[in-house]
Amino acid sequence: MKLLTGLVFCSLVLGVSSQSWFSFLGEAYDGARDMWRAYSDMKEANYKNSDKYFHARGNYDAAQRGPGGAWAAEVIREDD
């Protein structure tokens, strides 16, 4: 658990080094929201074997937010 926490913290620090903390955190929040929206749509669709499409859509939408969104998509994807 300490290793995972350390990796998340290091990736957060490295991602923020090129821009301000507030914009990075805003992008991360919006990216997490994109991932949640894709998950909700997947549950609503309730269609067999559609999970890969919705996961890819959520990752794409989050990554389009910028470095913070890409970081959030990476962290959430690893927890799946």
C-alpha positions in Angstrom: 0.0 0.0 0.0 2.9 2.4 0.8 4.4 1.6 -2.6 1.1 2.5 -4.4 0.7 5.7 -2.4 4.3 6.6 -3.2 3.8 6.0 -6.9 0.6 8.0 -7.1 2.3 10.9 -5.2 5.3 10.8 -7.5 3.2 10.8 -10.6 1.2 13.7 -9.3 4.3 15.7 -8.5 5.9 15.0 -11.9 2.6 15.9 -13.7 2.3 19.1 -11.9 5.9 20.3 -12.3 5.1 21.7 -15.8 2.0 23.7 -14.8 0.2 25.2 -11.8 -1.4 23.0 -9.2 -4.9 24.5 -9.6 -5.1 23.8 -13.3 -3.7 20.2 -12.9 -6.2 19.4 -10.1 -9.1 20.9 -12.1 -8.1 18.7 -15.1 -7.8 15.7 -12.9 -11.2 16.3 -11.4 -12.8 16.8 -14.8 -11.0 13.7 -16.1 -12.3 11.6 -13.2 -15.8 13.0 -13.9 -15.4 11.9 -17.6 -14.5 8.4 -16.4 -17.5 8.3 -14.1 -19.8 9.4 -16.9 -18.6 6.6 -19.1 -19.1 4.1 -16.3 -22.6 5.4 -15.7 -23.4 5.2 -19.4 -22.1 1.6 -19.4 -24.3 0.6 -16.5 -27.3 2.3 -18.2 -26.7 0.6 -21.6 -26.5 -2.8 -19.8 -25.3 -4.4 -23.0 -23.1 -7.5 -22.9 -19.4 -7.0 -23.8 -19.7 -3.3 -24.2 -17.3 -2.5 -21.3 -14.2 -2.1 -23.4 -15.9 0.6 -25.5 -17.0 2.6 -22.5 -13.6 2.3 -20.8 -11.9 3.4 -23.9 -14.3 6.4 -24.3 -13.8 7.4 -20.7 -10.0 7.2 -21.0 -10.1 9.2 -24.2 -12.3 11.9 -22.8 -10.2 12.2 -19.7 -6.9 12.4 -21.6 -8.3 15.2 -23.8 -8.5 17.4 -20.7 -4.8 17.7 -20.5 -2.0 16.3 -18.3 -4.3 16.2 -15.2 -7.0 14.3 -17.0 -4.5 11.9 -18.4 -3.1 11.3 -15.0 -6.6 10.7 -13.6 -7.4 8.2 -16.4 -4.1 6.4 -15.7 -4.8 6.1 -11.9 -8.4 5.0 -12.3 -7.5 2.5 -15.1 -4.9 0.9 -12.9 -7.5 0.3 -10.1 -9.8 -1.7 -12.4 
